[in-house]
């Protein structure tokens, strides 16, 4: 499960947002243009949470979500390679 949060709201309430996320959940930060800018993934588990998480499936789902939102004609690898030149 993922929640979407504006960058401005994240600036003001980051601790609260992270505290409300359960293991396996993410918070997608939405920029001023309405496009995803970043994904927050909590690294510590909440108290009382003892569920088994299939991290491979979670990361694959996240990769598919990012891929579907990707707007550039170039891949991320091509962009990073150009930046390093």
N, C-alpha and C positions, 0 to 999 in steps of 0.2 A: 504494500500500500504506500502511496506517496501523497504528500500534500503540496500544494503550490502556495508560495509566500512571496510577496513583493520584496524587493531588495530593501526598500525603505522600512517595511515592517520588520525585516530581519535585523536591520541595524538597531532598532529600538528594543526588540524582544528576543534576541538570539538565545539567551539562556532558557527562556520559557519554551521556545520552539524545540530546542534540543531535548529538554526534559520531557516533553510530551511524545516524542518519537520512541516507538518500541523497536527492539532489534529487528532488522529487516526492513523497516520503514525508512523512507527518505523524504527530504524536503527539497523541492525544486525552487530555486530562487528565480523570480521573474523580473526582468529588467523593465525600464521605462517604456520600451517599445513593445512590451508584451511577449517578449521572447525569453526562453530559458537561458540563464547565464551560468548557473552553477547548481550542483547537487550536494546537499548535506547528508552525510551518513553517520549516525551515532556509533561510536566505538564501544561504549560501555552498555551493559544490559541494565534494564530497569529492575528494581527490587521485585522479587516474587515472580519473575519471568524465567521459566525453566523449559522453554520450548526448543525443539531442535530446528535449526534453520538450514535450508538448502542454499548455501551462499552461491554456489555455481548458478543455480536457477535465478536467484535474485540479481546477480550481476548480469546475467544474460538478458533478463527482462529490462534492466536499466540500459544496457547497450542498445537494445531494440528501440526503446523510447527515445534515446538520444539520436539514434540513426534516423528515426522517423521525423524528428524535428530539425535535422541538419539541412540548412538552406544553401550552402555553398556548393559550387560545381566541383571544387577541389576537396580532396579528402583531408582529414585532420593531419595525417602523416605528411601530405604534400605541403600543407600550410606550415607545419613545424619545421620541415626541412628548409623551406624558404626563409623562415625567421632566423635560422641558425647560420645562414650564409653571410 
